């Protein structure tokens, strides 16, 4: 566990220094002997929103998240055995964006990152409208039967 934390710290320092890098570049720069371990830690850092990744074909491009925006633009939503963490960032390279990370909560109260998305702020209103439309339809007690909506 301590080695994984040290590796994550090295990855973050490297990304701070270079800005953006492909996984292969991170592996090479760190002189890592186990490529899978580095990739696993990159995935962990992305899942916990410390970095973000843009998938560009075979090898993802990784970068540090920007600085957090105002505390009023952050939220943790509790939904049964799931928590959703919403964070907004201001980044000089990529602009303003929102991340949503889903965490499952084990019966012992441990939070485990499951998935996440990154949304550019200019696209947020369209996303919210789409989610609202789906929620409205679901509230109408909609059932999908053989590919058709049945009310």
C-alpha positions in Angstrom: 0.0 0.0 0.0 2.8 2.4 0.9 4.5 1.7 -2.5 1.3 2.4 -4.4 1.0 5.8 -2.6 4.6 6.6 -3.4 4.1 5.7 -7.1 0.9 7.8 -7.2 2.9 10.7 -5.7 5.6 10.3 -8.3 3.0 10.3 -11.1 1.4 13.5 -9.8 4.8 15.2 -9.6 5.6 14.2 -13.1 2.2 15.4 -14.5 2.7 18.7 -12.5 6.0 19.2 -14.3 5.0 18.2 -17.9 1.3 19.1 -18.0 -0.1 16.3 -20.1 1.4 12.9 -20.9 0.5 9.5 -22.4 0.7 6.5 -20.1 3.7 5.2 -22.0 5.5 8.5 -21.3 4.7 8.3 -17.6 6.0 4.7 -17.5 9.2 5.7 -19.3 9.9 8.8 -17.3 9.4 7.0 -14.0 11.7 4.1 -15.1 8.9 1.7 -14.1 9.6 -2.0 -14.5 6.0 -3.0 -14.2 3.8 -1.3 -16.8 0.6 -2.8 -15.4 1.2 -1.3 -11.9 1.7 2.2 -13.3 -1.4 1.9 -15.5 -3.4 0.7 -12.5 -2.3 3.7 -10.4 -3.1 6.1 -13.3 -6.6 4.5 -13.4 -6.9 5.0 -9.6 -5.9 8.6 -9.8 -8.4 9.2 -12.6 -11.2 7.4 -10.7 -10.5 9.5 -7.6 -10.4 12.7 -9.7 -6.8 13.6 -9.0 -6.1 13.5 -12.7 -8.2 13.1 -15.8 -7.7 11.1 -18.9 -8.7 11.6 -22.5 -8.7 8.4 -24.4 -7.0 8.9 -27.8 -6.9 5.6 -29.4 -4.7 2.9 -27.8 -3.0 5.1 -25.2 -4.8 7.6 -22.9 -3.5 11.1 -22.3 -3.4 12.1 -18.6 -3.2 15.5 -16.9 -3.7 16.9 -13.5 -7.2 18.3 -12.7 -7.3 22.1 -12.4 -7.8 23.9 -9.2 -11.1 23.4 -7.5 -13.6 26.2 -8.1 -15.5 27.9 -5.2 -16.7 25.5 -2.4 -20.4 26.3 -3.2 -19.7 24.6 -6.6 -18.9 21.2 -4.9 -21.3 18.6 -3.6 -21.5 15.1 -2.1 -24.9 13.5 -2.8 -25.8 10.4 -0.7 -28.1 8.0 -2.5 -28.5 4.8 -0.5 -25.4 2.6 -1.0 -24.0 5.1 -3.5 -22.4 8.5 -3.1 -21.9 10.9 -6.0 -19.2 13.5 -5.6 -19.6 16.6 -7.8 -16.6 18.9 -8.2 -16.1 21.9 -10.5 -12.6 22.9 -11.7 -11.0 25.9 -13.4 -8.1 24.8 -15.6 -5.9 27.1 -17.6 -5.5 24.5 -20.4 -9.0 22.9 -20.6 -11.3 25.6 -19.1 -14.0 25.0 -16.6 -15.5 21.6 -16.1 -17.5 19.4 -13.7 -16.6 15.9 -12.6 -19.1 13.4 -11.2 -17.6 10.4 -9.5 -19.7 7.4 -8.3 -18.7 5.7 -5.2 -20.2 2.5 -3.8 -20.4 2.4 0.0 -19.7 -1.0 1.5 -21.7 -2.2 4.5 -18.7 -1.2 6.6 -18.9 2.4 5.3 -15.9 2.2 3.0 -16.2 4.2 -0.2 -14.9 2.6 -3.4 -14.7 4.6 -6.6 -16.7 2.9 -9.4 -16.9 5.3 -12.3 -16.9 8.9 -13.3 -17.5 11.4 -16.0 -16.0 14.8 -16.9 -18.3 17.4 -18.4 -17.3 20.7 -19.9 -19.3 23.5 -18.2 -20.6 24.7 -21.6 -22.2 21.3 -22.1 -23.7 21.1 -18.6 -27.1 22.7 -19.3 -27.7 20.3 -22.2 -26.7 17.3 -20.0 -29.0 18.4 -17.2 -31.9 19.0 -19.6 -31.4 15.4 -21.0 -31.3 14.0 -17.5 -34.5 15.9 -16.5 -36.3 14.6 -19.6 -35.4 11.0 -18.7 -36.5 11.6 -15.1 -39.8 13.0 -16.2 -40.5 10.0 -18.4 -39.5 7.6 -15.6 -41.9 9.4 -13.2 -44.7 8.7 -15.7 -44.3 5.0 -14.9 -42.8 4.2 -18.2 -42.0 0.6 -19.1 -39.9 -0.6 -22.0 -41.6 -3.5 -23.8 -40.0 -5.0 -26.8 -38.1 -1.8 -27.6 -41.2 0.4 -27.3 -42.2 2.8 -24.5 -45.5 1.7 -22.8 -47.3 3.8 -20.4 
